[in-house]
């Protein structure tokens, strides 16, 4: 076998691999010899089928296997000897293609972009500022008030008071289409919170202003995409009898409220809220710290980037942003989206930092444990209620999905490793200042 370099420009590499016909034939004969003792064929005892007959019967298939194995072996040996790491899967093409015939030498071309050499980074020269926010009493009280609203109850309005948006109306109703009642269109003592969107569009708004003891007809039209085909797009009248009108009443902030949320008393709930708030602040602060670190790293290193990686990243960025701007378009049945100069610059930054963090993580022997991966999969599975098990099994069988979940875990661990070697100073700020710093991340 002969491997000849045909291109060496920057990060681009090209090679021609020639596998002599005699080498392929020898590999086929070797495979046949290995299989011969187990082959059974009519008219011959097991293991006694002549080699010529075996070659006629299985030669073509084994020739293809031998060709693939030889080329794969040549590629693996090349990367092992050269120490080069391809940025993406090498492109391999057979020179003669369909014109190749048995007995000819096999010539293939292999081209790829090699990953660049990553320069050393001195972490001690990195200075970072960590924003620290304490959970102040005002923020805790605000969070408690929000909890009290979620635990709200309803109390009857004074006699004759009209229902307002957000009130609960208890009523009987009977729905009819073309004067005929339909299945599922009736209920008694039904509690409906006006403005909740529980009923079809236009229904709840017509009950605003109603009073206990009143009877009212509500005229609506079922949506065209309504689940029941017999009702989809049909006009309907609901005969409603209002029994009670209740105004929302937030729960009192006391020990009873605390017990509803799993705390022993109000002080215990305050401690839980304070801990949760500081965890949220800490997460937001870390995001700001990480951006500051990445900005510094981006300015500290410079190396050639594989064009194929940048192009793929820019295309992905353009595609993602286009879908965010056009949420009504589902799937990928649309014209090709050409990346802009802004997309390309962002792609260059992401590729540069991605390669740098990967190199730093490898040198520091950073690894994502099985337990960390399992936790990440479980967190993701919660987005699919009722299908958690199926999602878990899907990820276990999908290497690409596993990599998508592992990549951010690996990156965060590398960031933590770098932060440990950097100069980090804490700065106490207000919740509003932290919020502004977080919002600034989205503006960049």
Backbone torsions as a table, in degrees:
resi	resn	phi	psi	omega
1	UNK	NA	143.4	-178.3
2	UNK	-129.2	130.7	177.7
3	UNK	-117.5	121.4	-176.8
4	UNK	-122.3	129.7	177.8
5	UNK	-75.0	131.1	-179.3
6	UNK	-117.4	-14.0	-179.1
7	UNK	-151.9	133.7	175.7
8	UNK	-152.7	82.2	-179.4
9	UNK	-127.9	115.3	-178.4
10	UNK	58.5	-118.1	179.4
11	UNK	-97.9	-1.5	-177.9
12	UNK	-86.4	135.8	179.1
13	UNK	-131.5	145.5	175.9
14	UNK	-142.6	141.1	-178.6
15	UNK	-141.5	151.3	170.9
16	UNK	-113.9	128.0	179.5
17	UNK	-111.9	125.1	179.3
18	UNK	-116.0	121.9	176.6
19	UNK	-109.3	112.1	-178.9
20	UNK	-60.0	145.4	179.4
21	UNK	-57.6	-38.5	-179.2
22	UNK	-62.7	-36.6	179.5
23	UNK	-67.0	-41.5	178.0
24	UNK	-64.4	-43.8	-179.4
25	UNK	-61.2	-40.7	179.0
26	UNK	-64.2	-37.5	-179.6
27	UNK	-69.0	-37.6	177.3
28	UNK	-64.3	-45.4	179.2
29	UNK	-61.5	-37.2	178.5
30	UNK	-63.7	-42.7	179.1
31	UNK	-65.5	-40.5	179.3
32	UNK	-64.9	-40.3	-180.0
33	UNK	-64.2	-35.8	178.8
34	UNK	-68.7	-36.2	-175.9
35	UNK	-84.7	-24.1	-171.7
36	UNK	-52.3	-44.9	-176.8
37	UNK	-60.3	-21.8	-176.2
38	UNK	-104.6	-2.1	-175.8
39	UNK	-83.5	132.7	174.8
40	UNK	-116.1	135.2	-180.0
41	UNK	-146.2	142.4	-176.7
42	UNK	-57.3	129.4	178.9
43	UNK	96.2	-6.4	-179.2
44	UNK	-133.6	146.9	175.1
45	UNK	-72.7	156.8	179.9
46	UNK	-56.4	127.9	177.4
47	UNK	85.3	-0.3	-176.9
48	UNK	-113.1	13.5	178.6
49	UNK	-70.9	128.6	-178.8
50	UNK	-58.1	144.9	-178.1
51	UNK	-59.8	-39.2	-178.8
52	UNK	-61.4	-39.6	179.5
53	UNK	-69.0	-40.3	177.8
54	UNK	-61.3	-41.1	-178.2
55	UNK	-66.7	-38.2	178.4
56	UNK	-65.9	-37.1	-176.1
57	UNK	-78.2	-43.4	-171.9
58	UNK	-118.6	-0.2	-173.1
59	UNK	-58.4	-44.5	-176.4
60	UNK	-61.8	-45.2	-179.7
61	UNK	-65.1	-43.9	-178.7
62	UNK	-68.7	-28.5	177.9
63	UNK	-64.6	-42.3	177.7
64	UNK	-62.9	-43.3	178.6
65	UNK	-63.2	-44.1	-179.2
66	UNK	-62.8	-40.3	179.7
67	UNK	-62.2	-48.0	-178.8
68	UNK	-63.4	-45.3	-179.4
69	UNK	-63.6	-39.5	-178.7
70	UNK	-67.0	-43.8	179.9
71	UNK	-67.4	-43.7	177.6
72	UNK	-60.2	-42.0	179.1
73	UNK	-62.5	-41.3	179.2
74	UNK	-63.9	-40.1	179.7
75	UNK	-66.0	-47.2	-178.7
76	UNK	-61.9	-41.1	179.7
77	UNK	-65.9	-38.5	178.9
78	UNK	-60.8	-47.9	-178.6
79	UNK	-67.5	-34.0	178.6
80	UNK	-68.0	-42.8	-178.4
81	UNK	-73.0	-39.5	-175.2
82	UNK	-83.5	-25.6	-176.0
83	UNK	76.8	4.9	-179.9
84	UNK	-77.4	147.1	177.3
85	UNK	-120.4	116.7	-178.9
86	UNK	-69.0	140.5	179.2
87	UNK	-68.5	-36.0	177.5
88	UNK	-139.4	173.3	-179.7
89	UNK	-56.6	125.4	-179.5
90	UNK	-58.9	145.7	175.3
91	UNK	-89.1	121.0	-177.5
92	UNK	-120.4	127.0	-179.9
93	UNK	-133.2	142.0	177.1
94	UNK	-83.1	128.4	-173.5
95	UNK	-62.5	-50.8	-175.3
96	UNK	-82.8	-20.9	177.4
97	UNK	56.6	-126.8	-176.7
98	UNK	-68.2	-16.7	-178.3
99	UNK	-83.5	-8.9	-179.8
100	UNK	-69.3	142.5	176.8
101	UNK	-134.2	156.0	-178.0
102	UNK	-57.9	135.0	-177.6
103	UNK	104.6	-15.7	176.5
104	UNK	-87.0	155.9	170.0
105	UNK	-67.4	152.7	178.3
106	UNK	-101.1	125.3	177.1
107	UNK	-118.9	128.4	177.0
108	UNK	-131.1	152.2	173.9
109	UNK	-108.4	143.4	178.0
110	UNK	-129.0	126.5	178.8
111	UNK	-133.8	146.5	-179.8
112	UNK	-165.9	170.6	172.5
113	UNK	-110.0	132.3	-177.3
114	UNK	-88.2	146.5	175.1
115	UNK	-67.9	139.2	-175.7
116	UNK	-75.5	164.4	172.1
117	UNK	-74.6	128.8	-178.3
118	UNK	-96.3	126.1	-178.6
119	UNK	-70.0	157.4	177.0
120	UNK	-69.6	147.8	178.6
121	UNK	-124.1	129.6	178.1
122	UNK	-92.1	103.5	-177.0
123	UNK	-63.4	-27.1	-175.9
124	UNK	-64.5	-19.3	179.6
125	UNK	-86.0	-1.0	-178.9
126	UNK	-92.3	124.8	178.1
127	UNK	-116.4	125.6	-176.3
128	UNK	-126.3	154.3	177.9
129	UNK	-118.2	123.9	179.6
130	UNK	-101.9	120.3	179.6
131	UNK	-79.3	130.1	-177.8
132	UNK	-118.7	127.1	179.1
133	UNK	-124.6	128.5	176.7
134	UNK	-91.1	147.8	177.6
135	UNK	-79.2	96.1	-177.9
136	UNK	-75.5	160.4	-176.4
137	UNK	-57.4	-37.9	-179.2
138	UNK	-62.6	-42.0	179.4
139	UNK	-67.4	-38.4	178.4
140	UNK	-64.3	-44.0	179.9
141	UNK	-62.7	-39.1	178.8
142	UNK	-63.4	-42.1	179.1
143	UNK	-67.0	-37.9	177.9
144	UNK	-64.8	-39.8	178.4
145	UNK	-62.7	-38.0	178.1
146	UNK	-65.6	-40.6	176.9
147	UNK	-63.5	-38.8	-179.9
148	UNK	-63.8	-35.2	178.7
149	UNK	-67.3	-38.6	179.6
150	UNK	-68.0	-24.4	-179.6
151	UNK	-99.0	20.3	-174.4
152	UNK	-64.2	156.1	175.5
153	UNK	-119.5	-177.9	177.1
154	UNK	-128.7	141.0	176.1
155	UNK	-127.6	147.7	-173.6
156	UNK	-60.4	136.9	173.3
157	UNK	-75.0	162.5	178.1
158	UNK	-62.2	151.4	-177.5
159	UNK	-56.2	130.1	178.0
160	UNK	90.5	-6.9	179.2
161	UNK	-75.8	139.3	-177.9
162	UNK	-84.5	150.0	179.3
163	UNK	-70.7	138.9	177.3
164	UNK	-115.1	163.1	176.4
165	UNK	-59.3	130.4	-176.5
166	UNK	99.3	-14.7	176.9
167	UNK	-75.4	162.5	173.8
168	UNK	-105.1	127.0	178.5
169	UNK	-110.6	124.8	175.7
170	UNK	-101.1	122.4	-172.8
171	UNK	-153.0	161.4	169.9
172	UNK	-100.2	146.4	176.3
173	UNK	-146.2	152.7	176.6
174	UNK	-137.5	118.6	-178.4
175	UNK	-95.9	140.7	179.5
176	UNK	-135.5	143.6	173.3
177	UNK	-121.4	123.8	-176.2
178	UNK	55.4	36.6	176.4
179	UNK	80.8	-2.6	-178.3
180	UNK	-110.8	132.2	176.8
181	UNK	-66.6	149.2	-179.6
182	UNK	-125.4	156.7	-177.8
183	UNK	-60.5	136.0	177.6
184	UNK	80.4	6.5	-176.3
185	UNK	-103.2	19.4	-178.5
186	UNK	-139.7	149.0	176.9
187	UNK	-162.1	158.6	176.4
188	UNK	-121.7	145.1	178.2
189	UNK	52.4	43.1	-178.4
190	UNK	-83.3	125.9	178.7
191	UNK	-91.7	116.5	-177.8
192	UNK	-123.2	125.9	175.5
193	UNK	-88.1	117.6	-177.0
194	UNK	-68.6	129.7	-177.5
195	UNK	96.2	-1.2	-178.6
196	UNK	-79.6	-17.9	-178.4
197	UNK	75.2	20.1	-178.5
198	UNK	-72.6	-32.7	-178.6
199	UNK	-101.0	173.6	-177.8
200	UNK	-63.6	154.2	-176.6
201	UNK	-52.9	135.9	176.8
202	UNK	94.0	-13.5	-176.3
203	UNK	-76.0	-55.9	-171.5
204	UNK	-64.7	-35.8	-179.0
205	UNK	-59.7	-32.8	-176.7
206	UNK	-76.0	-13.1	177.2
207	UNK	-92.1	-10.6	174.5
208	UNK	-65.2	129.6	-178.3
209	UNK	97.4	-8.9	179.2
210	UNK	-75.6	159.3	-178.4
211	UNK	-128.2	157.0	178.8
212	UNK	-59.5	134.3	179.7
213	UNK	95.4	-12.3	-179.7
214	UNK	-81.4	155.3	170.2
215	UNK	-116.6	138.2	-172.5
216	UNK	-147.1	137.1	173.9
217	UNK	-93.7	130.4	178.3
218	UNK	-110.3	120.0	-179.1
219	UNK	-101.4	122.9	-179.0
220	UNK	-140.2	169.2	174.3
221	UNK	-126.5	126.3	179.4
222	UNK	-66.3	141.4	178.2
223	UNK	-59.6	151.1	179.6
224	UNK	-60.3	-31.2	-178.5
225	UNK	-94.8	19.4	-178.6
226	UNK	-60.0	143.3	-174.4
227	UNK	-58.4	-39.5	-179.8
228	UNK	-86.2	114.0	-174.5
229	UNK	-60.6	-32.8	-177.7
230	UNK	-70.5	-13.0	-179.6
231	UNK	-112.3	-18.1	-175.2
232	UNK	-55.4	124.2	177.0
233	UNK	77.4	1.4	-176.5
234	UNK	-89.1	145.9	173.3
235	UNK	-80.9	140.7	-177.6
236	UNK	-139.5	154.9	175.5
237	UNK	-122.1	128.1	176.9
238	UNK	-109.0	117.7	176.1
239	UNK	-84.0	113.8	-173.0
240	UNK	-113.7	138.0	174.2
241	UNK	-119.6	112.2	-176.0
242	UNK	-80.1	123.5	-179.0
243	UNK	-102.3	-41.0	-179.9
244	UNK	-145.0	148.3	172.1
245	UNK	-123.3	121.1	-175.3
246	UNK	-122.4	138.2	178.1
247	UNK	-94.1	146.5	179.5
248	UNK	-69.4	143.7	178.8
249	UNK	-135.3	115.3	179.8
250	UNK	-63.8	145.2	178.1
251	UNK	-66.1	149.6	176.9
252	UNK	-72.8	143.6	179.5
253	UNK	-85.8	93.3	-177.3
254	UNK	-149.3	-169.0	-178.2
255	UNK	-63.0	-32.6	-179.5
256	UNK	-65.5	-40.9	176.7
257	UNK	-62.3	-42.5	-179.2
258	UNK	-58.9	-41.4	-178.6
259	UNK	-66.3	-31.5	177.5
260	UNK	-63.3	-26.0	-179.3
261	UNK	-105.8	20.7	171.7
262	UNK	83.6	9.3	178.2
263	UNK	-99.4	156.9	-179.3
264	UNK	-71.8	-39.2	-179.5
265	UNK	-154.0	-177.3	-176.0
266	UNK	-63.7	-38.9	178.0
267	UNK	-61.7	-39.0	178.3
268	UNK	-64.8	-39.7	178.7
269	UNK	-67.0	-39.0	178.0
270	UNK	-61.8	-40.1	179.5
271	UNK	-64.7	-41.3	178.6
272	UNK	-63.8	-43.3	-179.9
273	UNK	-64.0	-43.7	179.1
274	UNK	-60.5	-43.3	179.3
275	UNK	-64.2	-40.8	-180.0
276	UNK	-66.6	-41.8	179.8
277	UNK	-62.8	-43.9	-178.8
278	UNK	-67.6	-31.0	175.3
279	UNK	-66.7	-39.5	177.4
280	UNK	-65.4	-43.7	178.4
281	UNK	-61.7	-41.4	-179.0
282	UNK	-63.2	-41.4	178.4
283	UNK	-63.6	-42.2	178.6
284	UNK	-66.8	-40.8	178.8
285	UNK	-62.1	-38.9	-179.7
286	UNK	-64.8	-38.2	179.0
287	UNK	-61.7	-40.8	178.9
288	UNK	-67.6	-42.5	179.1
289	UNK	-62.4	-42.5	-179.0
290	UNK	-63.6	-41.8	179.1
291	UNK	-62.9	-41.6	178.6
292	UNK	-61.5	-40.1	178.7
293	UNK	-65.4	-46.4	-178.8
294	UNK	-64.1	-37.0	177.4
295	UNK	-61.9	-42.6	179.9
296	UNK	-67.8	-43.4	179.4
297	UNK	-61.0	-40.4	-178.9
298	UNK	-62.2	-31.7	179.4
299	UNK	-86.3	-12.3	-176.4
300	UNK	-92.2	-21.5	-174.1
301	UNK	-121.1	151.2	176.2
302	UNK	-150.1	126.6	177.1
303	UNK	-158.9	160.9	179.8
304	UNK	-63.9	142.9	179.6
305	UNK	-111.4	138.3	176.3
306	UNK	-63.1	117.3	-178.0
307	UNK	-53.3	-37.2	-177.7
308	UNK	-62.7	-39.1	178.9
309	UNK	-67.6	-41.9	180.0
310	UNK	-64.6	-44.0	-179.9
311	UNK	-62.5	-42.7	-179.8
312	UNK	-65.2	-41.0	-179.4
313	UNK	-68.4	-43.1	179.1
314	UNK	-62.4	-39.9	178.6
315	UNK	-64.0	-41.1	179.4
316	UNK	-66.2	-41.6	179.1
317	UNK	-62.9	-47.5	-179.7
318	UNK	-60.5	-41.9	-179.1
319	UNK	-64.9	-44.9	-178.6
320	UNK	-64.7	-46.5	-179.2
321	UNK	-65.2	-36.4	178.6
322	UNK	-62.5	-42.3	179.8
323	UNK	-68.5	-32.3	176.7
324	UNK	-66.5	-34.2	178.5
325	UNK	-81.3	-18.9	-179.8
326	UNK	-128.1	65.5	-175.2
327	UNK	-63.8	-18.5	-178.7
328	UNK	-74.0	-16.2	-179.5
329	UNK	-90.1	115.7	178.3
330	UNK	-102.4	151.5	179.8
331	UNK	76.0	-164.4	-174.9
332	UNK	-124.9	25.5	-179.6
333	UNK	-87.6	73.5	179.8
334	UNK	-151.5	169.9	179.8
335	UNK	-62.1	156.3	178.2
336	UNK	-63.2	137.8	-178.8
337	UNK	-100.4	115.5	-177.5
338	UNK	-84.0	127.9	178.2
339	UNK	-64.7	145.4	176.8
340	UNK	-91.9	175.4	177.4
341	UNK	-61.1	-36.5	178.0
342	UNK	-64.0	-41.3	177.4
343	UNK	-62.1	-41.7	-179.0
344	UNK	-64.5	-40.6	179.5
345	UNK	-65.2	-42.7	178.2
346	UNK	-64.4	-38.1	178.8
347	UNK	-63.9	-41.6	178.8
348	UNK	-61.1	-42.8	178.7
349	UNK	-62.0	-47.2	-177.5
350	UNK	-63.4	-43.0	-179.8
351	UNK	-65.6	-44.8	-179.6
352	UNK	-59.6	-49.1	-178.8
353	UNK	-68.8	-35.8	178.9
354	UNK	-63.2	-45.1	178.8
355	UNK	-66.1	-39.5	-179.8
356	UNK	-64.5	-48.3	-178.9
357	UNK	-64.6	-37.1	178.2
358	UNK	-62.8	-42.4	179.9
359	UNK	-66.8	-45.0	-179.8
360	UNK	-63.9	-40.2	179.2
361	UNK	-65.5	-38.2	179.3
362	UNK	-66.1	-43.2	-179.7
363	UNK	-66.6	-33.4	179.9
364	UNK	-85.9	-0.2	-179.8
365	UNK	58.2	40.5	176.9
366	UNK	-73.9	133.1	179.7
367	UNK	-135.8	149.8	173.8
368	UNK	-97.9	119.7	-176.1
369	UNK	-74.5	162.3	177.2
370	UNK	-61.3	-37.6	-179.6
371	UNK	-64.7	-40.1	179.0
372	UNK	-66.8	-38.7	177.7
373	UNK	-66.4	-42.7	179.2
374	UNK	-60.1	-43.6	179.3
375	UNK	-63.1	-40.6	179.2
376	UNK	-63.8	-41.1	178.7
377	UNK	-65.6	-40.8	179.6
378	UNK	-64.7	-40.9	178.7
379	UNK	-62.2	-41.5	179.5
380	UNK	-69.3	-36.8	-177.4
381	UNK	-64.7	-25.6	-179.7
382	UNK	-64.8	-15.9	177.5
383	UNK	-76.7	-6.3	-179.1
384	UNK	-124.6	71.1	-177.7
385	UNK	-54.3	131.4	179.1
386	UNK	85.8	-11.3	-178.9
387	UNK	-123.7	21.6	-176.3
388	UNK	-58.5	-43.7	-177.8
389	UNK	-63.9	-43.8	-179.9
390	UNK	-63.4	-40.1	179.1
391	UNK	-64.3	-43.1	-179.4
392	UNK	-59.6	-45.5	-179.5
393	UNK	-66.6	-37.0	178.7
394	UNK	-61.1	-45.0	-178.7
395	UNK	-65.4	-39.8	-179.4
396	UNK	-61.1	-28.7	-177.0
397	UNK	-99.3	0.5	-174.9
398	UNK	-121.5	103.6	-178.0
399	UNK	-63.0	-38.4	-178.7
400	UNK	-64.3	-42.0	178.7
401	UNK	-65.3	-39.2	177.8
402	UNK	-60.5	-41.5	-179.9
403	UNK	-65.8	-37.7	179.2
404	UNK	-63.7	-34.7	178.9
405	UNK	-80.6	-33.7	-177.6
406	UNK	-74.2	-35.4	-173.2
407	UNK	-55.8	-50.8	-179.9
408	UNK	-66.5	-31.1	176.9
409	UNK	-65.2	-44.8	179.4
410	UNK	-62.4	-45.1	-178.7
411	UNK	-60.6	-44.0	-179.6
412	UNK	-64.1	-36.8	179.6
413	UNK	-69.6	-35.7	176.7
414	UNK	-67.2	-41.4	177.2
415	UNK	-59.1	-44.8	178.3
416	UNK	-60.1	-40.2	179.4
417	UNK	-62.4	-42.3	-179.4
418	UNK	-68.3	-42.1	-179.2
419	UNK	-59.8	-35.4	179.0
420	UNK	-60.4	-31.5	-178.8
421	UNK	-96.1	0.0	-178.3
422	UNK	-98.1	168.7	175.3
423	UNK	-90.5	113.6	-176.4
424	UNK	-118.5	125.7	176.8
425	UNK	-115.6	139.0	179.6
426	UNK	-88.2	140.2	177.2
427	UNK	-131.5	117.1	-179.0
428	UNK	-78.8	125.8	-179.3
429	UNK	-133.1	172.3	178.0
430	UNK	-83.1	165.8	177.6
431	UNK	-61.0	-38.2	-179.6
432	UNK	-65.7	-40.4	179.0
433	UNK	-63.2	-40.2	178.1
434	UNK	-64.7	-41.2	-180.0
435	UNK	-62.0	-40.7	178.5
436	UNK	-63.7	-39.1	179.5
437	UNK	-65.6	-37.9	177.6
438	UNK	-67.4	-43.8	179.3
439	UNK	-62.9	-32.3	179.3
440	UNK	-65.7	-27.5	178.0
441	UNK	-62.5	-39.6	-178.6
442	UNK	-73.4	-24.8	-178.9
443	UNK	-77.4	-20.8	-176.5
444	UNK	-80.5	NA	NA
